[in-house]
Amino acid sequence: MFHRRYLCQVLKYCKYKCNASQNEAARIVHTSSRFYCDNKENKVQVQMNFENIEKKTKNSYLDMIDIFIGRDVHRRGHVEFIYSAMKNMQSFNVHQDLTVYKALIDVLPKGKFIPTNMFQAEFMHYPKQQQCAIDLLQQMEDNGVMPDYEMEDILLNIFGKRGYPLRKFWRMMYWMPKFKNLSPWPVPNPPPNDSFELAKLAIARISSIDIQSQMTIYHTSDIADSIEDTWIVSAQSPIQKVLLEEHNPKQPIYVEGSFRVWLRNESVNYFILRTAAKVLDYEIEDTDDVSNIKVPFFNILPEEPKSLSTIPSVHEQEDGVIYALCATGTSSKDSLLSWVRHLEKVNPKLTECPIVFTLKSAEKELATFQGNNDEDETKTKIDEK
C-alpha cells in the first residue's frame, strides 16, 4: 500500500515537471524573433525606389535590379517591381536599351510558371506574371526596340514554349524586322540634337513629294532690315515657281503655320506659302475608281464628248496652292519676313502681291500671385493670331 501511494506521488511530480517544461518550451518557441538577434549585428535596411535616386543613369538602374534580385531568394513582389521599373524607364533614359529589358525579364523566377498540361497552357497559367511579361514586350515594341534570341531563351526558361509571352515574342520577331527599314525617309537613331540638322531632314521629307524640289539655306542676316540672326531652310520646285508666276496679283498670298512634323521623338515646326485653291471647271477623273467600268462592246449609246485639260500638279490641293515651305531657327514673324524677302529675289512676282501672315500659336496661361491671398490669383489667356 505504501509503495502504491509513493508511486502515485512520483507520477504526479513527473507529470507536473513535464507540463512545466512544455509550457516553458512553448513560451520559448512563440517568443519574438528579435530576441534571437544580436543588437550589434542588427541593421536597418532602407528600401529605395526609382523616384528617390538622384543620379539617374543606366548603371544605377541596373544596380536597383541587382539589389532586388539579391534581397530575397523567392523574389516576392517581382511583378510590382517590374511595373515600377517600366514606369521610370524614360527618366533614366533606358527605354530604348535592350540590355535593360532583358535584365527586367530575368527578374521573374525560372521554371515555376511553365505549364505542365494542356489546360494550364490554354488558360494562361499564372496570368498576372504572363501579362506583366507581355506588357514589357509591348513597351519594347512601342519604343522600337527589337528583341534578340537571348531574350527568347530567357522567356523559354520562365514560361515554357507554350507561354503567351513567347507567342508575343515570335510575332514581334516576324513583323519588326519587316518594318524596321521600310521608311523611305530614314532618320538616324538617335536623331541629331542640332535643330538645324533636324530642319533639313524634315524639309527634305516634306518636299520629297516633288522630286524636282530644291532645298536652299538662307540666313536672316543677309537682309538689311532683319532683327534676328538665324537660319532658314526653304524648299521650292520649278513647278511651284511657274505657279507663282501665273498667280493673280490681286489675290493675297498667305504665310501659314506653324505645322508640326515628327522625326522619331523630335518635332520640327514648319511654315508654308500658299494661296486660295483654283476653281476647276471640270471634274477630275479618278483612274483608280472601278465602280463604273464601261465595256465598248455593249455600249450602244454614243460616247460623251471629251476635251483636253491640264492635269493639276501635286502642289494644287483642295485647300490651296502651295508655293513654298520653310523651317526657321526661331519660328518667329521676323524670320518669316526675311524668308519672304529672300524668295522675292528668285520670284519677282511676290513683290506685286499682298502677303498676309496668319500665324497660329497655342494658348498660354499666365498666373500672377500677389501675397498669400487666393483671391489675388489672376489668369490671362493670350491668343496670337
Long-range contacts (C-beta under 8 A, 24 or more apart in sequence): 49-84, 50-84, 50-85, 50-87, 50-88, 50-91, 50-92, 51-88, 56-91, 56-92, 56-93, 57-92, 57-93, 58-92, 58-93, 58-94, 58-97, 58-100, 60-92, 61-85, 61-89, 61-92, 61-94, 61-100, 62-99, 62-100, 62-103, 65-103, 65-104, 65-107, 68-107, 69-107, 74-109, 75-107, 75-108, 75-109, 78-107, 78-108, 78-109, 78-129, 79-128, 79-129, 79-132, 81-107, 82-107, 82-108, 82-132, 82-136, 83-132, 83-135, 86-135, 86-136, 86-139, 89-139, 95-139, 95-143, 96-143, 96-144, 96-145, 96-190, 97-145, 98-140, 98-145, 98-146, 98-147, 98-148, 98-151, 101-136, 101-140, 101-145, 101-147, 101-151, 102-150, 102-151, 102-154, 104-136, 105-133, 105-136, 105-151, 105-154, 105-155, 105-158, 106-154, 108-132, 108-133, 108-158, 109-158, 110-157, 110-158, 111-157, 111-158, 113-158, 113-159, 113-160, 113-163, 114-158, 114-159, 114-160, 114-163, 115-160, 115-162, 115-163, 121-160, 121-162, 121-163, 124-164, 125-163, 129-159, 130-159, 130-163, 130-164, 130-165, 133-158, 133-159, 133-163, 133-165, 133-168, 134-164, 134-165, 134-168, 137-165, 137-168, 137-169, 137-172, 138-168, 140-172, 141-172, 141-176, 144-189, 146-172, 146-173, 146-176, 146-177, 146-180, 147-172, 147-173, 184-208, 187-263, 187-264, 189-264, 190-264, 191-263, 191-264, 191-265, 191-266, 195-268, 195-329, 196-231, 196-233, 196-329, 198-263, 198-266, 198-268, 199-231, 199-233, 199-268, 199-270, 199-327, 199-328, 199-329, 200-233, 201-263, 201-268, 202-261, 202-263, 202-268, 202-270, 202-327, 203-233, 203-234, 203-235, 203-270, 203-325, 203-326, 203-327, 204-235, 205-261, 205-263, 206-235, 206-261, 206-270, 206-325, 207-235, 207-237, 207-325, 209-314, 210-237, 210-239, 210-240, 210-314, 210-315, 212-237, 212-238, 212-239, 213-237, 218-338, 218-339, 218-342, 220-328, 220-334, 220-335, 220-338, 222-338, 222-342, 223-338, 223-341, 223-342, 226-334, 226-337, 226-338, 227-334, 228-330, 228-332, 228-334, 228-335, 228-338, 230-328, 230-329, 230-330, 230-335, 231-328, 231-329, 232-326, 232-327, 232-328, 232-329, 232-335, 232-338, 232-339, 232-342, 233-326, 233-327, 233-328, 234-324, 234-325, 234-326, 234-339, 234-342, 234-343, 235-324, 235-325, 235-326, 236-323, 236-324, 236-325, 236-343, 236-346, 237-315, 239-313, 239-315, 240-315, 240-322, 240-323, 240-324, 241-346, 241-347, 243-313, 243-315, 243-316, 243-321, 243-323, 244-323, 244-347, 244-349, 244-350, 245-347, 245-349, 247-275, 247-323, 247-349, 247-353, 249-349, 249-352, 249-353, 251-275, 251-276, 251-353, 252-353, 252-354, 252-355, 252-356, 253-323, 253-350, 253-353, 253-354, 253-355, 253-356, 254-320, 254-355, 254-356, 254-357, 254-358, 255-336, 255-340, 255-355, 255-356, 255-357, 255-358, 255-359, 256-358, 256-359, 256-360, 257-331, 257-336, 257-359, 257-360, 258-331, 258-359, 258-360, 258-361, 268-327, 269-327, 269-331, 270-325, 270-326, 270-327, 271-325, 271-326, 271-327, 271-328, 271-331, 271-336, 271-339, 272-322, 272-324, 272-325, 273-322, 273-323, 273-324, 273-325, 273-326, 273-340, 273-343, 274-320, 274-321, 274-322, 274-323, 275-320, 275-321, 275-323, 276-320, 276-321, 277-316, 277-317, 277-318, 277-319, 277-320, 277-321, 278-312, 278-316, 278-321, 280-312, 282-307, 282-309, 284-312, 323-347, 333-357, 333-359, 358-385, 359-384, 359-385, 360-384, 360-385
